[in-house]
């Protein structure tokens, strides 16, 4: 534990709610606060505003302006008597109207608060701080629940996240188009909130001499019982407040039956907002799924209630056993049995985290919202009486077993709010946003090593694959138990990240350190090449996310991955390996050209079985992999018009034209890059390209900027065709997988990219013709220092300026015809087809050209 007692609670055990805080955190205050009279600025002359909650004005709304996450706190300056205060959190303002905010988030324990509503019982002035991290949010309510009044003179978030102002980051971009500037800013703000530095996310469990002290949260599961079946799990528990909770026959991810046992709710420790419908007093509440309540995609069956013939006392130890058999679960409390029949439960289908069985799977512990309990002396007995497991739950080793260790790695999550898992496929966009803006290489190498450490062993059916979505707090030694490998193209994305990091950093030491495992990872994906079609086909251990079997998208991605990894192999002096991988890539690209180009429709087919269907990822990867020539690329981009849906493009022509269709910024990010790549290479402007760029930037990503009701200053996971966030409140509003415009604008519109490892060689080659931008300027960080660049296009006049760091050299070029040009004021020989000027680092170069 860190921190110190900051408030006194009516029940001494409740003191724990204010004891745990973040380490060396930044205090983030709201930008404004709202009452029934409207909003006012939160700070005046540098001082935080004070406000009073009482019976006439019991609710205050705090607006942080942009996404923030961390430990919520508030400082009580005065109170008339003991009060209870409810805090509610949400990314979208609409979540404030919901009883659970925009949560709960039951997909994983996440080293954070499962719930977006928590309650504090305060009896004296002082600072009250949540035990749990709250994931990303913009909006917060504080509501007085009881009689009395309380004056609060500071409220905010103690955040361990990077808060560097965007204009002071190592990388930066701005242009003549203010909307595009705001879109660029979304990326760095997103990675600042979704990337979690080492030692800033403590465990959500507290180990004591009496057992594990558990506050209301999504249960964390033991890895020890993943293969167990039809057992009896017994444990000792003491309810500190409200109830205790556990699971059996669950997947290690947590999907399965969930049991919550409630106390008699004594007045001195029970919150007045306790939901007595979901968890009545003296009751065993049982649901099947993720938790007791739904959150859009995190479904749970109806909750069954079983009344107890006695009162459950708080502060007393009880022995609870749960026996599993084919007909249900027998729960025994101090010798009194309650049978939960499977026929009485609403069994919802499992997804990630399911054990796949109603009688098999592991156990876990976690009370419901605002509850606190102690758990100790866990024992598991097989049907034949054999002891399978025993744990006093008093040693720190339980944190590793249950996957809730304090995070010691700097990693980037898929979302600041949820799932709070370290998804490797998402990182294919994330690392390039980091490269273009925050330049936090510790997050790139930390995330890469987190996955590399979690490569499936040779004995596994997933041998050579890297864990797709490990959680913070999980141990690498249990990678095969967690078995997170289902999306096969995520392996390809991870390998692309490794190659891309080497291209940007030139760090051969890092590559050499991990080369054996990375090489094994490449060898593991080679069986995806189908012997008959020559295209990518999923094996029986998983499926593809970004395209279908024998399809353009995944085949192009696979070819691109092998090309990129061949460059790394060459850097490791493994020329034979590089040659083999290059040959495989070339063969795949030839198969795409021969089998998937539909000349009648002018685009690449989604897959062999759907020759008339097109997809945005098929178009993107045909271009990015170098399969499409200029004519095919132009034709494919023109054909995007048939995929238009609302503010963007649906992923394929088979997707319904519905108001509830989710538009996918993750997949659309590849399309955006492919369009700008073509634009940068073309001597002429294109209506197809300019239209597509405008759809994506002026409409799709613009929706994340222009709607204050949903705005978080960060990028959204999905959108509906009308511009609202997709997936309703489930949507993550700070999802780096949606942040591609940041690096696309830096790499293509500003136009600075590495052409050799570590930016020893680079190019300044902006795409000027198809983008609604007349000038751009910015800086791109490199291992040698920042490259400063700017350009302006005014009629036939072209101005380009660049300053490269010492020890590097670059090429400044534009693809269109140039009539004449000068370098640093010195007139040059007339150009031929385009402009190409070689420059040396350590100085600045100014070029003025006249278009032909």
C-alpha positions in Angstrom: 0.0 0.0 0.0 1.0 3.6 -0.6 -0.4 6.8 0.6 -1.7 7.6 4.1 -5.1 7.8 5.9 -7.0 10.8 4.5 -10.5 10.4 5.8 -12.3 8.6 8.7 -15.1 6.3 7.9 -17.9 5.1 10.2 -16.8 1.5 9.9 -13.1 1.1 10.5 -12.7 -1.4 7.7 -13.9 1.2 5.2 -10.8 3.1 5.8 -9.1 1.1 3.1 -11.0 3.0 0.4 -8.8 6.0 1.0 -5.5 4.5 1.7 -4.2 3.4 -1.7 -3.1 6.0 -4.2 -1.0 6.3 -7.3 2.7 6.7 -7.3 4.2 10.1 -8.3 1.1 11.0 -10.1 0.0 14.2 -11.8 -3.0 16.0 -10.4 -5.5 16.5 -13.2 -8.3 19.0 -12.3 -11.5 19.4 -14.2 -11.7 22.3 -16.7 -15.2 23.2 -15.5 -18.0 22.1 -13.2 -21.7 22.1 -13.6 -24.7 22.6 -11.4 -28.4 23.0 -12.2 -27.5 26.7 -13.0 -25.0 25.7 -15.7 -21.3 25.3 -16.1 -18.5 27.5 -14.8 -14.7 27.4 -15.1 -13.3 25.1 -12.4 -10.2 27.1 -11.7 -10.1 30.9 -11.1 -6.7 32.7 -11.0 -5.0 29.3 -10.5 -7.2 28.3 -7.6 -9.6 25.3 -7.7 -13.2 26.2 -7.2 -15.1 25.1 -4.1 -18.6 23.9 -4.2 -21.2 22.7 -1.7 -23.4 19.6 -1.9 -26.6 19.7 0.1 -30.3 18.9 -0.1 -31.0 21.8 -2.5 -28.0 21.1 -4.7 -26.9 17.5 -4.4 -25.2 16.9 -7.7 -22.1 18.4 -9.3 -20.8 17.5 -12.8 -17.1 17.7 -13.5 -15.8 18.0 -17.0 -12.1 17.2 -17.6 -12.3 18.5 -21.2 -10.4 15.5 -22.6 -9.7 11.9 -21.7 -8.0 11.2 -18.4 -7.6 8.1 -16.2 -6.2 7.4 -12.8 -7.2 7.5 -9.1 -10.2 9.8 -8.5 -10.1 11.9 -5.3 -11.8 14.8 -3.7 -10.9 17.0 -0.7 -13.6 17.7 1.9 -13.1 21.1 3.4 -16.2 21.0 5.7 -19.1 18.7 6.4 -22.1 19.0 8.7 -22.2 15.4 9.6 -21.2 12.0 8.1 -22.3 11.8 4.5 -22.3 9.3 1.6 -21.2 10.5 -1.8 -21.6 8.6 -5.0 -19.1 9.1 -7.9 -20.0 8.2 -11.5 -17.6 8.2 -14.4 -18.0 8.1 -18.2 -16.3 9.0 -21.4 -19.4 10.1 -23.2 -21.6 12.7 -21.5 -24.6 10.5 -22.2 -23.3 7.9 -19.8 -24.1 10.3 -16.9 -27.7 9.5 -17.4 -27.2 5.8 -17.0 -27.4 4.0 -13.6 -23.9 2.4 -14.1 -22.3 5.2 -16.0 -20.8 3.8 -19.2 -19.8 0.6 -17.4 -19.3 -1.8 -15.8 -16.2 -3.2 -17.6 -16.3 -6.9 -16.9 -14.1 -8.1 -19.7 -11.1 -8.4 -17.5 -9.9 -7.4 -14.1 -7.7 -4.8 -15.8 -5.9 -3.6 -12.7 -8.6 -1.0 -12.5 -12.1 -0.4 -11.3 -14.6 -2.7 -12.9 -17.4 -0.3 -12.0 -18.0 3.2 -13.2 -19.9 4.0 -10.1 -18.5 3.9 -6.6 -19.6 5.2 -3.2 -17.7 6.9 -0.4 -18.7 7.2 3.3 -17.0 10.3 4.8 -17.2 11.4 8.4 -14.5 14.1 8.7 -12.7 16.7 6.5 -9.7 15.4 4.4 -8.9 13.9 1.1 -10.8 10.9 0.0 -9.2 8.8 -2.8 -10.4 5.7 -4.6 -8.5 2.5 -4.1 -8.9 1.6 -7.8 -7.7 3.3 -11.0 -10.6 4.5 -13.1 -10.0 3.8 -16.8 -10.4 6.7 -19.3 -13.1 9.2 -18.7 -14.0 12.8 -19.5 -17.1 13.3 -17.3 -17.7 12.7 -13.6 -20.6 13.2 -11.2 -20.4 13.6 -7.5 -23.8 13.1 -5.8 -24.7 13.6 -2.2 -26.8 10.6 -1.1 -27.6 11.5 2.5 -28.8 14.4 4.6 -26.3 17.1 5.5 -24.0 19.3 3.6 -20.4 18.9 2.4 -18.0 21.5 1.0 -15.5 20.2 -1.5 -12.6 22.4 -2.5 -10.7 20.2 -4.8 -11.7 17.2 -6.9 -9.8 15.5 -9.7 -7.8 12.5 -10.9 -4.3 11.5 -9.7 -3.0 10.2 -13.1 0.2 8.3 -13.8 -0.3 9.0 -17.5 1.8 11.3 -19.6 0.2 14.8 -19.7 2.8 16.6 -21.9 1.0 19.3 -23.9 0.7 18.2 -27.5 2.6 21.1 -29.0 5.5 20.3 -26.7 5.9 16.7 -27.8 9.0 15.5 -29.7 6.8 15.1 -32.8 4.3 17.6 -34.1 2.2 18.5 -37.1 0.2 21.5 -38.2 -1.2 22.7 -41.4 -3.5 25.2 -43.1 -6.4 22.9 -42.3 -7.4 23.4 -38.6 -9.7 20.3 -38.7 -6.8 18.1 -39.7 -4.7 19.6 -37.0 -7.3 18.7 -34.4 -7.5 15.2 -35.9 -3.7 14.8 -35.7 -3.8 15.8 -32.0 -6.3 12.9 -31.3 -3.5 10.4 -31.7 -0.9 11.6 -29.2 -3.7 12.3 -26.6 -4.9 8.7 -27.1 -1.6 7.0 -26.6 -0.9 9.2 -23.6 -4.0 7.8 -21.9 -3.8 4.2 -23.2 -0.1 3.6 -22.6 0.5 2.7 -18.9 4.0 3.3 -17.6 5.7 0.7 -15.4 4.8 0.9 -11.7 1.8 3.1 -12.1 -0.9 0.3 -12.0 -0.8 -1.5 -8.6 -2.5 -4.8 -7.9 -6.3 -4.7 -7.3 -5.8 -7.3 -4.6 -4.4 -6.8 -1.2 -2.7 -9.8 0.5 -3.0 -9.8 4.3 -2.3 -12.2 7.1 -6.1 -12.9 7.1 -6.3 -13.7 3.4 -6.8 -11.6 0.3 -8.7 -8.3 1.0 -11.0 -7.8 -2.0 -13.0 -4.8 -3.0 -15.9 -4.9 -5.4 -14.4 -5.8 -8.8 -14.5 -8.3 -11.6 -13.4 -11.6 -10.2 -9.8 -12.7 -11.0 -9.4 -16.4 -11.8 -6.7 -18.9 -10.7 -4.7 -20.4 -13.5 -4.4 -23.6 -11.5 -7.9 -24.9 -12.3 -8.2 -24.3 -16.0 -8.4 -28.0 -16.7 -10.4 -29.1 -13.7 -13.9 -30.5 -13.9 -16.7 -31.5 -11.6 -15.0 -30.5 -8.4 -15.9 -28.9 -5.0 -14.3 -25.6 -4.2 -14.3 -24.5 -0.6 -13.1 -21.3 1.0 -13.4 -19.2 4.1 -14.8 -15.6 3.7 -15.5 -12.7 6.0 -17.8 -10.0 4.6 -16.5 -6.6 5.5 -19.2 -4.7 3.7 -22.2 -5.8 1.6 -21.1 -9.2 0.3 -18.6 -11.6 -1.2 -18.3 -13.1 -4.7 -16.8 -16.0 -6.5 -16.8 -18.1 -9.7 -16.4 -21.7 -10.5 -16.4 -23.6 -13.8 -15.2 -20.5 -15.5 -12.6 -19.7 -18.1 -9.4 -18.0 -17.0 -10.8 -14.9 -18.7 -13.8 -14.9 -16.3 -16.8 -16.0 -18.3 -19.0 -18.5 -16.4 -21.3 -18.7 -13.4 -20.9 -15.8 -10.8 -22.1 -16.1 -7.2 -22.6 -13.1 -5.0 -23.5 -13.7 -1.3 -24.9 -10.6 0.4 -24.9 -9.6 4.1 -27.9 -8.6 6.2 -26.9 -4.9 5.3 -26.4 -3.4 8.8 -27.2 0.3 8.8 -23.8 1.5 10.0 -21.9 0.1 7.0 -24.4 -0.2 4.2 -24.6 2.4 1.5 -28.0 3.9 0.9 -27.6 3.4 -2.9 -27.1 -0.3 -2.6 -29.1 -2.0 -5.4 -31.4 -4.3 -3.4 -33.0 -5.5 -6.6 -29.8 -7.0 -8.1 -28.3 -8.0 -4.7 -31.0 -8.2 -2.0 -29.9 -8.7 1.6 -29.3 -12.2 2.9 -29.4 -13.6 -0.6 -27.3 -15.7 -2.9 -27.5 -14.0 -6.3 -26.3 -16.0 -9.3 -25.9 -15.1 -12.9 -24.1 -16.7 -15.8 -21.8 -14.7 -18.1 -19.4 -11.9 -17.3 -21.0 -10.4 -14.2 -24.5 -9.7 -12.8 -25.4 -6.9 -15.2 -24.9 -6.5 -18.9 -22.8 -3.9 -20.7 -23.7 -4.1 -24.4 -21.2 -6.8 -25.6 -20.5 -8.1 -22.1 -23.7 -10.2 -21.7 -24.9 -11.9 -18.6 -28.0 -14.1 -18.1 -30.8 -13.1 -15.8 -29.9 -13.0 -12.1 -31.5 -15.7 -9.9 -32.0 -15.0 -6.3 -31.9 -17.6 -3.5 -33.0 -16.4 -0.1 -31.1 -17.6 2.9 -32.8 -19.1 6.0 -30.4 -17.0 8.3 -28.9 -13.6 8.4 -25.4 -13.2 7.0 -23.3 -11.2 9.5 -20.6 -8.8 8.5 -17.3 -9.3 10.3 -17.8 -13.0 10.9 -16.0 -15.9 9.1 -18.1 -18.3 7.0 -17.2 -21.5 5.2 -18.6 -21.7 1.6 -18.3 -24.6 -0.7 -19.5 -24.9 -4.3 -19.9 -28.4 -5.8 -20.2 -28.8 -9.5 -22.1 -31.6 -11.2 -24.0 -32.2 -14.5 -27.2 -30.6 -13.2 -26.0 -27.6 -11.4 -24.0 -26.1 -8.5 -24.6 -26.9 -4.8 -23.6 -24.0 -2.6 -23.1 -24.8 1.0 -22.8 -22.0 3.6 -21.8 -23.2 7.1 -23.5 -26.5 6.3 -26.7 -25.1 4.8 -27.0 -26.0 1.1 -28.6 -24.0 -1.7 -28.8 -25.8 -5.1 -28.5 -23.7 -8.2 -29.9 -25.8 -11.1 -28.5 -25.3 -14.5 -32.0 -25.4 -15.9 -32.9 -22.3 -13.7 -30.0 -20.3 -15.1 -30.0 -18.3 -18.4 -26.9 -19.7 -20.0 -25.6 -17.1 -22.5 -23.0 -18.2 -25.0 -19.4 -17.6 -24.2 -16.8 -15.8 -26.1 -13.3 -14.9 -25.0 -12.8 -16.0 -21.5 -15.2 -18.9 -21.5 -14.1 -22.4 -20.4 -16.4 -23.9 -23.0 -18.1 -26.1 -20.3 -20.8 -25.7 -17.7 -19.0 -28.1 -15.4 -15.3 -27.5 -16.2 -13.0 -24.6 -15.6 -11.3 -22.7 -12.9 -12.5 -20.6 -9.9 -12.1 -16.9 -9.1 -12.9 -14.3 -6.5 -14.3 -10.8 -6.6 -17.2 -9.2 -4.7 -19.9 -7.1 -6.4 -20.0 -3.3 -6.7 -18.9 -1.4 -3.4 -18.7 -4.7 -1.5 -15.6 -5.8 0.4 -14.6 -9.2 1.7 -11.7 -11.3 2.9 -11.0 -14.7 1.3 -8.7 -17.4 2.6 -8.1 -21.2 2.8 -9.2 -22.2 -0.6 -9.4 -25.9 -1.2 -10.5 -27.9 -4.3 -11.5 -31.5 -4.0 -12.2 -33.9 -6.9 -15.3 -36.1 -6.9 -13.2 -39.1 -5.8 -12.0 -37.1 -2.7 -8.6 -36.3 -4.0 -7.3 -32.8 -3.0 -6.5 -31.0 -6.2 -5.6 -27.6 -4.7 -5.0 -25.8 -1.5 -4.0 -22.2 -0.8 -4.2 -20.1 2.4 -4.3 -17.0 0.2 -1.9 -15.2 2.5 1.2 -15.1 0.4 2.0 -12.7 -2.4 2.3 -15.6 -4.8 -1.5 -15.5 -5.2 -1.1 -12.3 -7.2 0.7 -14.2 -10.0 -1.6 -17.2 -9.8 -4.7 -15.0 -10.2 -3.2 -12.6 -12.7 -3.3 -9.4 -10.7 0.3 -8.6 -10.2 1.3 -4.9 -10.1 2.3 -3.9 -13.5 6.1 -3.7 -13.9 6.1 -3.1 -17.6 5.5 0.0 -19.7 2.8 -1.2 -22.1 0.1 0.2 -24.4 -3.5 -1.0 -23.9 -6.1 -1.3 -26.6 -8.2 1.3 -24.8 -7.8 3.6 -21.8 -11.3 2.5 -20.6 -11.6 -1.1 -21.8 -10.6 -3.8 -22.4 -7.4 -2.7 -20.8 -5.6 -5.6 -22.4 -2.3 -5.5 -24.2 -3.6 -6.3 -27.7 -0.7 -6.8 -30.2 -2.7 -6.3 -33.4 -3.9 -2.9 -32.3 -0.3 -1.8 -31.8 0.3 -1.8 -35.6 -1.2 1.7 -35.5 -0.2 2.6 -32.0 3.6 2.4 -32.4 3.5 4.7 -35.4 1.5 7.3 -33.5 4.1 7.1 -30.7 6.9 7.4 -33.3 5.3 10.5 -34.8 4.4 12.3 -31.6 5.2 11.2 -28.0 8.3 9.3 -29.1 8.1 7.1 -25.9 10.2 4.3 -27.1 9.9 2.7 -23.7 6.2 1.9 -24.6 7.2 0.4 -27.9 10.0 -1.8 -26.6 8.1 -2.5 -23.4 5.0 -3.7 -25.3 7.0 -5.7 -27.8 8.9 -7.5 -25.0 5.7 -8.1 -23.1 4.4 -10.1 -26.1 7.8 -11.7 -27.0 8.0 -13.0 -23.4 4.6 -14.6 -24.1 5.5 -16.7 -27.0 3.8 -20.1 -27.0 6.2 -22.9 -26.2 7.2 -25.6 -28.7 5.0 -28.1 -26.9 1.9 -25.9 -27.5 -0.5 -26.2 -30.4 0.2 -22.5 -30.8 4.0 -23.0 -31.0 5.8 -19.9 -32.1 2.7 -17.6 -31.8 2.7 -14.6 -29.4 0.0 -14.0 -27.0 -2.6 -11.8 -28.7 -4.1 -10.0 -25.7 -2.4 -10.6 -22.4 -3.7 -8.6 -19.5 -1.6 -6.4 -17.3 -0.9 -8.4 -14.1 -0.7 -11.8 -15.8 2.5 -13.9 -15.7 4.3 -14.9 -18.9 4.8 -18.4 -17.5 1.1 -19.1 -18.0 0.9 -18.0 -21.6 -0.4 -21.4 -22.8 -3.1 -21.5 -20.0 -4.4 -18.1 -21.0 -4.3 -19.3 -24.7 -4.9 -15.9 -26.3 -4.0 -16.6 -29.9 -7.3 -16.7 -31.8 -6.8 -13.9 -34.3 -4.1 -15.1 -36.7 -3.5 -11.8 -38.6 -2.7 -10.2 -35.2 0.5 -12.3 -35.4 1.3 -10.6 -38.7 0.6 -7.1 -37.3 3.0 -7.8 -34.4 5.8 -8.8 -36.7 5.1 -5.7 -38.7 5.6 -3.7 -35.5 8.9 -5.4 -34.8 10.2 -4.6 -38.3 8.8 -1.1 -38.2 10.4 -0.4 -34.9 13.8 -1.5 -36.2 13.3 0.7 -39.3 12.6 3.7 -37.2 15.1 3.1 -34.4 18.0 1.2 -36.0 18.4 -0.6 -32.7 20.2 -3.8 -33.7 20.9 -4.7 -30.1 17.2 -5.0 -29.5 16.7 -7.0 -32.6 19.5 -9.3 -31.8 18.3 -9.9 -28.3 14.9 -11.1 -29.5 15.8 -12.5 -33.0 15.5 -16.2 -32.1 11.9 -15.8 -30.9 11.0 -13.4 -33.7 12.4 -15.7 -36.4 10.4 -18.5 -34.8 7.3 -16.3 -35.0 7.8 -15.8 -38.7 8.3 -19.5 -39.3 5.0 -20.1 -37.4 3.0 -18.0 -39.9 4.4 -19.6 -43.1 1.9 -22.4 -42.9 -0.8 -19.8 -43.5 0.2 -19.9 -47.2 -2.2 -22.4 -48.8 -0.4 -24.9 -51.1 -3.2 -24.9 -53.7 -4.2 -21.2 -53.9 -0.9 -19.6 -52.9 -3.0 -17.3 -50.7 -3.4 -16.9 -47.0 -5.7 -19.4 -45.3 -6.4 -19.7 -41.6 -5.3 -22.8 -39.8 -7.5 -24.7 -37.3 -6.1 -22.7 -34.3 -7.8 -19.4 -35.2 -9.3 -17.0 -37.7 -8.6 -13.7 -39.4 -10.0 -10.4 -38.2 -9.2 -8.1 -41.1 -10.2 -10.3 -44.0 -11.2 -13.8 -45.1 -9.4 -17.0 -46.2 -8.0 -16.9 -49.7 -8.6 -13.1 -49.6 -6.8 -10.0 -50.8 -6.6 -8.3 -47.4 -4.9 -11.0 -45.4 -2.8 -12.3 -48.3 -1.5 -8.8 -49.0 -0.8 -8.3 -45.3 1.1 -11.6 -45.1 3.2 -10.7 -48.1 3.9 -7.3 -46.7 4.9 -8.9 -43.4 7.3 -11.3 -45.0 8.9 -8.5 -47.0 9.3 -6.4 -43.9 10.8 -9.3 -41.9 13.1 -10.1 -44.8 14.7 -6.7 -44.3 15.2 -7.5 -40.6 16.7 -10.9 -41.5 19.2 -9.1 -43.8 20.2 -6.8 -41.0 20.9 -9.9 -38.9 23.1 -11.2 -41.8 20.7 -14.1 -42.5 20.6 -13.6 -46.2 19.3 -17.1 -47.0 16.4 -16.6 -44.6 15.7 -13.2 -46.1 15.7 -14.6 -49.6 13.3 -17.4 -48.7 10.9 -15.0 -47.0 11.1 -12.6 -50.0 10.4 -15.4 -52.4 7.3 -16.4 -50.4 6.1 -12.8 -50.4 6.6 -12.5 -54.1 4.7 -15.7 -54.7 1.7 -14.5 -52.6 1.6 -11.2 -54.5 1.6 -13.0 -57.8 -1.3 -15.2 -56.6 -3.3 -12.1 -55.6 -2.7 -10.5 -59.0 -3.6 -13.7 -60.9 -6.6 -14.9 -58.9 -8.2 -11.9 -57.1 -8.0 -8.9 -59.5 -11.5 -8.4 -61.0 -10.9 -6.5 -64.2 -14.6 -6.3 -65.0 -15.4 -4.4 -61.8 -12.0 -2.7 -61.4 -11.1 -3.8 -57.9 -9.6 -6.7 -56.0 -12.1 -9.3 -54.9 -12.6 -9.9 -51.2 -11.7 -13.5 -51.6 -11.9 -16.4 -54.1 -15.4 -17.3 -53.1 -16.7 -13.8 -53.6 -15.2 -12.4 -56.8 -17.7 -9.5 -57.0 -17.3 -8.4 -53.4 -14.8 -5.7 -52.4 -13.5 -4.6 -49.1 -11.6 -1.6 -47.8 -8.9 -3.8 -46.4 -8.5 -5.7 -49.7 -8.0 -2.4 -51.5 -5.6 -1.1 -48.8 -3.4 -4.1 -48.6 -3.2 -4.6 -52.4 -1.7 -1.1 -52.5 0.4 -1.3 -49.3 1.9 -4.7 -50.3 2.8 -3.4 -53.7 0.5 -5.7 -55.6 -1.6 -3.0 -57.3 -0.1 -1.0 -60.1 -1.1 2.7 -60.4 -4.0 2.0 -62.8 -5.4 -0.8 -60.5 -4.9 1.4 -57.4 -6.8 4.3 -59.0 -9.6 2.0 -60.2 -9.9 0.4 -56.8 -10.1 3.7 -55.0 -12.7 5.0 -57.5 -14.8 1.8 -56.7 -14.9 2.8 -53.0 -18.0 4.8 -53.8 -20.1 1.7 -53.6 -19.0 1.1 -50.0 -20.0 4.6 -48.9 -22.2 4.5 -45.8 -23.0 7.7 -43.9 -19.8 9.4 -42.8 -17.4 6.7 -44.0 -17.0 3.4 -45.7 -18.4 0.0 -44.6 -15.8 -2.7 -44.4 -17.1 -4.7 -47.4 -20.0 -4.8 -49.8 -21.6 -7.7 -47.9 -22.1 -5.5 -44.8 -25.6 -4.2 -44.4 -26.4 -0.5 -45.2 -27.9 -0.1 -41.7 -27.9 2.7 -39.2 -26.4 0.3 -36.6 -23.5 -0.8 -38.9 -20.2 -0.1 -37.2 -17.7 1.8 -39.2 -14.2 0.6 -38.3 -11.4 3.2 -37.9 -8.8 0.5 -37.3 -9.3 -1.1 -40.7 -10.0 2.2 -42.3 -6.6 3.4 -41.1 -4.9 1.1 -43.6 -7.1 2.5 -46.3 -6.1 6.0 -45.4 -2.4 5.2 -45.6 -2.8 3.4 -48.9 -4.6 6.4 -50.5 -1.9 8.9 -49.3 0.8 6.5 -50.4 -0.6 6.6 -53.9 -1.1 10.4 -53.8 2.5 10.9 -52.7 3.7 8.8 -55.6 1.5 10.3 -58.3 2.4 13.2 -60.6 -1.2 14.2 -61.0 -4.1 14.9 -58.7 -7.0 12.4 -58.6 -10.7 12.9 -58.0 -11.0 9.4 -56.6 -8.2 10.0 -54.1 -9.3 13.5 -53.0 -12.9 12.3 -52.5 -11.8 9.3 -50.4 -9.4 11.4 -48.3 -12.2 14.0 -47.7 -14.6 11.3 -46.7 -12.2 9.9 -44.2 -10.8 13.1 -42.7 -13.6 15.6 -43.2 -16.3 13.2 -42.1 -15.3 10.0 -40.4 -12.5 11.2 -38.2 -14.0 14.7 -38.1 -16.9 13.2 -36.1 -14.5 12.6 -33.2 -13.7 16.3 -33.1 -16.9 18.1 -33.8 -19.4 16.6 -31.3 -18.9 17.9 -27.7 -21.4 15.4 -26.3 -19.1 12.6 -27.2 -15.7 14.4 -27.6 -12.8 13.1 -25.5 -9.9 14.6 -27.5 -9.0 11.0 -28.4 -9.9 8.5 -31.1 -13.0 6.2 -30.9 -13.1 2.5 -31.4 -16.1 2.4 -33.8 -18.6 4.9 -35.2 -22.2 4.6 -36.5 -22.9 6.0 -40.0 -24.5 9.1 -38.5 -21.3 10.0 -36.7 -22.2 8.9 -33.2 -19.8 6.5 -31.4 -20.5 2.9 -32.4 -21.3 0.0 -30.0 -23.2 2.5 -27.8 -21.7 3.1 -24.4 -19.5 0.1 -24.8 -17.3 1.9 -27.3 -13.8 2.9 -26.1 -13.3 6.7 -26.7 -9.5 6.4 -26.4 -8.6 3.6 -28.7 -5.1 3.9 -30.3 -6.2 1.4 -33.1 -8.3 4.3 -34.5 -5.4 6.9 -34.5 -3.9 6.3 -37.9 -4.4 9.9 -39.2 -1.7 11.1 -36.8 1.1 9.1 -38.4 -0.4 9.4 -41.9 -0.4 13.1 -41.7 3.2 13.2 -40.4 4.6 10.6 -42.8 2.6 11.5 -45.9 1.2 15.0 -45.7 4.1 16.5 -43.9 6.0 13.8 -45.7 8.9 12.6 -43.6 9.8 8.9 -43.4 12.9 6.8 -42.8 14.4 5.1 -45.8 17.1 3.2 -43.9 17.2 1.9 -40.4 17.3 4.5 -37.7 16.7 7.4 -40.0 20.3 7.5 -41.1 18.6 8.0 -44.5 15.3 9.7 -44.8 13.0 11.4 -47.3 10.9 14.5 -47.2 8.3 13.7 -49.9 4.9 15.3 -49.1 1.6 14.4 -50.7 0.4 17.8 -51.8 -2.1 17.3 -54.6 -5.1 15.4 -53.2 -5.3 16.8 -49.7 -7.2 19.9 -48.7 -4.0 21.5 -47.3 -2.0 24.4 -48.8 0.9 24.3 -46.3 2.2 22.0 -43.6 5.0 22.1 -41.1 6.2 19.9 -38.2 8.9 17.8 -36.7 9.5 14.1 -36.7 11.7 12.6 -34.0 14.6 10.3 -34.9 17.4 8.7 -32.9 19.7 11.5 -34.2 17.3 14.3 -33.3 14.3 15.8 -34.8 13.8 16.5 -38.6 12.1 19.9 -39.0 10.2 20.2 -42.3 7.6 22.6 -43.9 6.1 23.1 -47.3 3.7 25.5 -49.0 1.9 25.2 -52.3 0.5 28.4 -53.8 -0.6 28.1 -57.4 2.6 27.1 -59.3 4.9 28.1 -56.5 6.3 25.3 -54.3 8.4 26.0 -51.2 10.0 23.3 -49.1 12.3 23.7 -46.1 13.9 20.9 -44.1 16.5 20.7 -41.3 18.0 17.3 -40.7 20.1 16.1 -37.7 23.8 15.6 -38.0 25.0 12.2 -39.2 22.0 11.7 -41.5 21.2 12.4 -45.1 17.9 12.9 -46.9 16.2 13.3 -50.2 13.6 16.1 -50.8 11.3 15.2 -53.7 7.9 15.8 -55.2 6.5 13.6 -58.0 4.9 16.3 -60.2 6.6 18.2 -63.1 8.9 21.1 -62.1 9.7 23.9 -64.5 12.6 25.3 -62.4 13.9 25.4 -58.9 16.5 26.8 -56.6 18.3 25.4 -53.5 19.2 27.8 -50.8 18.8 30.6 -53.3 21.0 29.0 -56.0 19.3 28.2 -59.3 19.5 24.6 -60.4 19.4 22.9 -63.7 15.8 22.3 -64.9 14.2 19.2 -63.4 13.0 16.4 -65.6 9.8 14.7 -64.3 9.9 15.7 -60.7 12.0 17.2 -58.0 14.8 15.3 -56.2 17.3 17.1 -54.1 19.8 15.3 -51.9 20.6 17.0 -48.6 22.9 16.5 -45.7 22.0 16.6 -42.0 23.4 19.2 -39.7 22.1 22.1 -41.8 18.9 23.4 -43.3 17.8 23.4 -46.9 15.3 25.8 -48.5 14.0 24.9 -51.9 11.8 27.1 -54.2 10.3 25.5 -57.2 7.9 26.4 -60.0 5.5 23.7 -61.2 5.6 22.8 -64.9 
